[in-house]
Amino acid sequence: MKVAVLINGNYHPYLRRQNLHENIEKFQRIFSECDIYYQTWDDPQDRHIFKDVDIDLKFVSKPDPVDYDPFIYASQNLPAEVFDGISRFSKTSDIALKLRKFSCLQHISLSKQYNSIPKGYDFYIRLRWDAYLNDNFPLKDILKLAEDNVIGIATANNHDSIRKRWNVKSNNEYERVRSVRRGLKEHIDRGLYCLIDADNDYHSNRWNSFLSDFLIVFKEEDMEGFDIEDSYSNKGLYGAEYGWHQILCRKRKHINIDGIVSIYRNIDMSYQTYVKLKKSKTL
């Protein structure tokens, strides 16, 4: 079995560089039997972040920004119930608008990387630089599920199973945030996960039109027939999770998985990170 791991996008400057180096070591261990490809953006910030990283890293240029809101476009073209309880559409701050506007860069980054590598792999795994994986990530089990389904994995830090168990009662916001992050990390470290399919009413991870995207497993056939960069240029690409579903779930059904993968932005318990994320309104 041949598997390509495609690590692309950016590593957030607010996150600690130590975690980046630890992640690369973990990725290389977990996916030791796979071909791993590394890519990031060719701009001064990412050049600086990756300057001490000793891997075969490809730098690619960012696309020219297109003036539209990919999330609002998605909400205008998908069933209204898909967006029940999702607050990001109602946020109107400059930072919120900017984050929504640039939410398609991750799709374009994958497109550039996927188009540049050899084909013929049985599976492709799209992975974020800042993903936090369980040490014993069940790769064989996930690939078995991916035989018949596109797989999207992301642990929801706002799900009741996390908040009710770990959220402390405190007037100090940082203490509350830290407790939930600690609980989320422990949840990942335990290695438990659940499958979310069409029969689940899982409000924080809507199954329909939504592909969890901290780690995605797909086949070559899933990418065929959709021009990501052309869709973006013509203001036709949905944002983030909805865009991943739009691109990869046209031919096969998908399963979302809650557990075993998160991102450092959601588990970092340091006060410094808390301050930075709060200031940037990405907490």
C-alpha positions as CSV (number, residue, x, y, z in Angstrom):
1,M,0.0,0.0,0.0
2,K,1.3,3.4,-1.0
3,V,0.4,6.5,1.1
4,A,1.4,10.1,0.5
5,V,1.3,12.5,3.5
6,L,0.9,16.1,2.3
7,I,1.9,18.6,5.0
8,N,1.1,22.1,3.8
9,G,-0.1,25.6,4.7
10,N,1.5,27.7,7.4
11,Y,2.5,27.4,11.0
12,H,0.9,30.1,13.0
13,P,3.5,32.7,14.2
14,Y,1.7,32.8,17.6
15,L,2.6,29.2,18.3
16,R,5.9,28.1,19.9
17,R,8.6,26.9,17.5
18,Q,9.4,24.0,19.7
19,N,6.1,22.5,18.9
20,L,6.9,22.7,15.2
21,H,10.1,20.7,15.6
22,E,8.3,18.2,17.9
23,N,5.5,17.8,15.3
24,I,7.9,17.1,12.5
25,E,9.5,14.3,14.5
26,K,6.1,12.9,15.4
27,F,4.9,13.0,11.8
28,Q,8.0,11.2,10.6
29,R,7.5,8.5,13.3
30,I,3.8,8.0,12.8
31,F,4.0,8.0,9.0
32,S,7.4,6.3,8.7
33,E,6.1,3.9,6.1
34,C,4.6,6.7,4.0
35,D,6.1,9.2,1.5
36,I,6.0,12.6,3.3
37,Y,5.9,15.9,1.3
38,Y,6.4,19.3,3.0
39,Q,5.2,22.6,1.7
40,T,4.6,26.1,3.0
41,W,4.1,29.7,1.6
42,D,7.0,31.6,0.1
43,D,6.8,34.8,2.2
44,P,9.1,36.5,4.7
45,Q,7.1,35.3,7.7
46,D,7.1,31.6,6.8
47,R,10.7,31.7,5.5
48,H,11.6,33.0,9.0
49,I,9.5,30.4,10.9
50,F,11.0,27.5,8.9
51,K,14.6,28.8,8.7
52,D,16.0,26.1,11.1
53,V,13.8,23.2,9.9
54,D,16.0,20.6,8.3
55,I,13.6,18.9,5.8
56,D,13.0,18.9,2.1
57,L,10.6,21.8,2.2
58,K,9.0,23.4,-0.9
59,F,8.1,27.0,-0.8
60,V,5.2,28.2,-3.1
61,S,3.8,31.6,-3.8
62,K,0.5,32.7,-2.4
63,P,-2.3,33.4,-4.8
64,D,-3.7,36.9,-5.4
65,P,-6.6,37.5,-3.0
66,V,-10.1,37.3,-4.4
67,D,-12.6,39.8,-3.0
68,Y,-15.4,37.6,-1.6
69,D,-16.4,35.9,1.6
70,P,-16.2,32.1,1.1
71,F,-18.3,31.4,4.2
72,I,-21.1,33.7,3.3
73,Y,-21.0,32.2,-0.2
74,A,-21.4,28.8,1.3
75,S,-24.3,29.9,3.5
76,Q,-26.1,31.2,0.4
77,N,-25.8,27.9,-1.4
78,L,-26.2,25.2,1.2
79,P,-29.2,24.3,3.4
80,A,-29.7,26.8,6.2
81,E,-29.8,24.0,8.9
82,V,-26.2,23.2,8.1
83,F,-25.1,26.4,9.8
84,D,-27.3,26.2,13.0
85,G,-25.4,27.2,16.0
86,I,-22.3,28.3,14.1
87,S,-21.3,31.8,15.2
88,R,-18.5,32.6,12.7
89,F,-21.0,33.9,10.1
90,S,-22.3,36.6,12.5
91,K,-19.0,38.0,13.5
92,T,-18.3,41.4,11.8
93,S,-14.9,42.5,13.2
94,D,-12.1,43.2,10.8
95,I,-10.2,40.1,12.0
96,A,-13.2,37.8,11.6
97,L,-13.8,39.1,8.1
98,K,-10.2,38.7,7.2
99,L,-10.1,35.1,8.6
100,R,-13.2,34.2,6.6
101,K,-11.8,35.8,3.4
102,F,-8.6,33.9,3.6
103,S,-10.2,30.6,4.5
104,C,-9.6,29.1,1.1
105,L,-5.8,29.5,1.2
106,Q,-5.6,26.0,2.8
107,H,-7.4,24.4,-0.2
108,I,-5.1,26.2,-2.7
109,S,-2.0,25.1,-0.7
110,L,-3.1,21.5,-1.0
111,S,-3.9,22.0,-4.7
112,K,-0.4,23.3,-5.4
113,Q,1.2,20.5,-3.5
114,Y,-1.0,17.7,-4.9
115,N,-0.4,18.8,-8.5
116,S,3.4,18.9,-7.9
117,I,3.9,15.3,-6.6
118,P,3.8,11.9,-8.4
119,K,0.5,10.2,-8.6
120,G,-0.5,6.6,-8.1
121,Y,-0.8,6.5,-4.3
122,D,-3.6,4.4,-2.7
123,F,-4.3,7.2,-0.2
124,Y,-3.4,10.8,0.3
125,I,-3.4,12.4,3.8
126,R,-3.7,16.1,4.1
127,L,-2.2,17.3,7.3
128,R,-1.7,20.7,9.0
129,W,1.6,21.8,10.3
130,D,0.1,22.6,13.7
131,A,-1.9,19.3,14.1
132,Y,-1.6,17.5,17.5
133,L,-1.9,13.8,17.0
134,N,-2.3,11.0,19.4
135,D,1.1,9.3,19.9
136,N,-0.4,6.0,18.8
137,F,-2.4,7.3,15.9
138,P,-4.3,4.3,14.5
139,L,-3.2,4.8,10.9
140,K,-4.1,1.3,9.7
141,D,-7.6,1.5,11.2
142,I,-8.1,5.0,9.6
143,L,-6.9,3.8,6.2
144,K,-9.3,0.8,6.4
145,L,-12.2,3.3,6.9
146,A,-10.9,5.3,4.0
147,E,-11.3,2.5,1.6
148,D,-15.0,3.4,1.2
149,N,-15.1,6.9,2.7
150,V,-13.4,10.3,2.6
151,I,-12.2,10.7,6.2
152,G,-12.1,14.0,8.1
153,I,-10.7,14.2,11.6
154,A,-10.9,17.0,14.1
155,T,-11.6,17.1,17.8
156,A,-14.2,19.6,18.8
157,N,-13.1,21.6,21.9
158,N,-16.5,23.1,22.3
159,H,-18.4,19.8,22.5
160,D,-20.3,19.1,25.6
161,S,-18.3,16.0,26.4
162,I,-15.3,18.2,26.8
163,R,-16.8,21.3,28.4
164,K,-19.0,19.6,30.9
165,R,-16.2,17.4,32.2
166,W,-13.3,19.8,32.2
167,N,-14.6,23.4,32.4
168,V,-13.9,24.9,35.9
169,K,-16.1,27.5,37.5
170,S,-13.9,30.6,37.8
171,N,-14.2,34.3,37.3
172,N,-10.8,34.1,35.6
173,E,-11.2,33.6,31.9
174,Y,-7.7,32.2,31.5
175,E,-8.3,29.5,34.1
176,R,-11.5,28.5,32.3
177,V,-9.8,28.4,28.9
178,R,-6.8,26.5,30.3
179,S,-9.0,23.8,32.0
180,V,-10.8,23.1,28.7
181,R,-7.5,22.9,26.8
182,R,-6.1,20.6,29.4
183,G,-9.1,18.4,29.0
184,L,-8.9,18.4,25.3
185,K,-5.3,17.4,25.3
186,E,-5.9,14.6,27.7
187,H,-8.8,13.5,25.5
188,I,-6.5,13.3,22.5
189,D,-3.8,11.5,24.5
190,R,-6.2,8.8,25.6
191,G,-6.7,7.8,22.0
192,L,-10.5,7.6,22.1
193,Y,-12.5,8.6,19.1
194,C,-16.0,8.4,17.6
195,L,-17.3,8.2,14.1
196,I,-19.8,10.9,13.0
197,D,-22.0,9.8,10.1
198,A,-25.4,10.7,8.7
199,D,-27.2,9.2,11.7
200,N,-25.6,11.4,14.3
201,D,-27.1,14.7,15.5
202,Y,-23.7,16.2,16.3
203,H,-24.3,20.0,16.4
204,S,-20.7,21.0,16.8
205,N,-19.6,19.0,13.8
206,R,-22.4,19.0,11.3
207,W,-22.2,15.9,9.2
208,N,-23.9,17.3,6.1
209,S,-21.8,19.6,3.8
210,F,-18.9,19.7,6.4
211,L,-15.6,17.8,6.3
212,S,-13.5,18.0,9.5
213,D,-10.2,19.2,8.4
214,F,-7.3,18.9,10.9
215,L,-6.4,15.7,9.1
216,I,-8.1,14.4,5.9
217,V,-7.7,11.1,4.1
218,F,-8.8,10.8,0.5
219,K,-8.1,9.0,-2.8
220,E,-7.0,10.3,-6.2
221,E,-10.5,9.8,-7.6
222,D,-11.9,12.2,-5.0
223,M,-9.7,15.1,-6.3
224,E,-10.4,14.4,-10.0
225,G,-12.7,16.8,-11.8
226,F,-12.5,19.8,-9.4
227,D,-10.2,22.7,-10.2
228,I,-9.6,24.3,-6.8
229,E,-7.7,27.4,-8.0
230,D,-10.1,28.1,-10.8
231,S,-13.1,27.8,-8.4
232,Y,-11.4,30.2,-6.1
233,S,-10.6,32.7,-8.8
234,N,-14.2,32.7,-9.9
235,K,-15.5,33.2,-6.4
236,G,-17.0,29.7,-6.3
237,L,-15.1,28.0,-3.5
238,Y,-16.6,27.6,-0.1
239,G,-14.6,28.3,3.1
240,A,-12.7,25.8,5.2
241,E,-14.7,22.7,6.2
242,Y,-17.4,23.4,3.7
243,G,-14.8,23.9,0.9
244,W,-13.2,20.6,1.8
245,H,-16.5,18.8,1.5
246,Q,-17.3,20.6,-1.8
247,I,-13.9,19.5,-3.2
248,L,-13.6,15.9,-1.9
249,C,-17.1,14.6,-1.3
250,R,-18.6,14.8,-4.7
251,K,-18.3,11.0,-5.5
252,R,-18.0,9.2,-2.2
253,K,-19.6,9.6,1.2
254,H,-17.6,10.8,4.1
255,I,-17.1,10.1,7.8
256,N,-16.0,12.7,10.3
257,I,-14.1,11.6,13.3
258,D,-14.0,13.3,16.7
259,G,-10.9,12.4,18.6
260,I,-7.1,11.6,18.1
261,V,-6.3,14.8,16.3
262,S,-6.5,18.5,17.4
263,I,-4.4,21.6,16.7
264,Y,-2.0,23.4,19.0
265,R,-4.1,26.5,19.0
266,N,-6.8,24.5,20.9
267,I,-4.6,22.7,23.4
268,D,-1.7,25.2,24.2
269,M,-2.2,26.0,27.8
270,S,0.4,28.8,28.1
271,Y,-0.6,32.2,29.3
272,Q,1.4,33.8,26.5
273,T,-0.5,32.0,23.8
274,Y,-3.8,32.8,25.6
275,V,-2.9,36.5,25.5
276,K,-1.9,36.4,21.8
277,L,-5.0,34.5,20.7
278,K,-7.3,36.7,22.7
279,K,-5.7,39.9,21.2
280,S,-6.1,38.5,17.7
281,K,-9.7,37.3,18.5
282,T,-8.8,33.8,17.5
283,L,-9.2,32.3,21.0
